[in-house]
Amino acid sequence: MRGREPYSVFSIECSRALRVWLGLAFVCLLFGCGRSDNFVVVYTSQDQVYAEPVFEGFTEHTGIKVRAVYDSEAVKTVGLVNRLLAEKSNPQCDVFWNNEELRTRQLERSGVLRETDPWAPFGFRKRQLVINTNQLNNPDCPRTLLALTNASCRGKIAIAYPLFGTTATHFLALRQSLGELEWEKWCRALVANKPLLLDGNSVVVKMVGSGEAWIGLTDSDDIKAGAREGMPVQAIDLEEHGFLIRNTVSVIRNAPHPARAQALFEFLQKNVVQEVLKEAGASEGQLTREIAAKTQEPDWNEILRTQEAAVQKLKEIFLR
């Protein structure tokens, strides 16, 4: 991990752009800089190493402190979503920075988010295959999800349990693309190929990097982190059934600190924040029309409608 290195980049960029965007004098007048109660509460599934420099930059340029609650790798996003649902009648959180969008849409449907301008996407990551370059040559490696059921991959695949986080969302989108029967057939064939089922996408990269698995399905930011740590890993774009993961930021309905929540909501959507996250390896940058056109957008309403039945089927197939 790069530790606090992104912060230096952030400070330079902020001095050029964000000081223009929001004058400190105005912000202090509006939010009361220096007060001990001048804070905003954020729940986030973004990795702490990436989120903290952004929060520190926000505090530096607004005077508003950030009290952040992070999620665990094993149940990424789901734990915070359940907490927000439990707190619906008595919100403790102001802003939810989610590193994928299905659960954000679920919260919107459940009435947890504010009614007007409830959430916004910013930046994106990609679902990719990762290979161990000591074990597989680029020309010979699988390049599709369907190829993971080939006999040549037996016992050499690593994936996160498809009940949480981006892996779950990707599997649900694949169900829509393949159709229910073909999707279930593929899931069972994947399990029959004896994959390593792991507690998160970063663990997938570690298993591939160590050689315990030769190929994995994970997120682009985790592959970049593994490469920075010197692991013999390489990202492989999916040739079909690819999936883009958009970050989202949302404001909670009846947030305790609505003005400060709005300030952070707007801040996270700034281009300079996207550049900082991209520099740190946490994002691919802004999602352009050209990039989006290469990947089919799922029908999110249909995914939400059929989510419960699909998750029950995943439990039946993958949990032992």
Helices and strands as residue ranges (DSSP letters): H 5-21, H 24-31, E 39-44, H 48-62, E 65-70, H 78-86, E 95-98, H 102-109, E 119-132, G 138-140, G 146-149, G 151-153, E 157-160, H 165-178, H 180-192, E 196-198, H 201-210, E 215-219, H 220-228, E 233-236, E 244-251, H 258-268, H 271-280, H 289-293, H 300-318
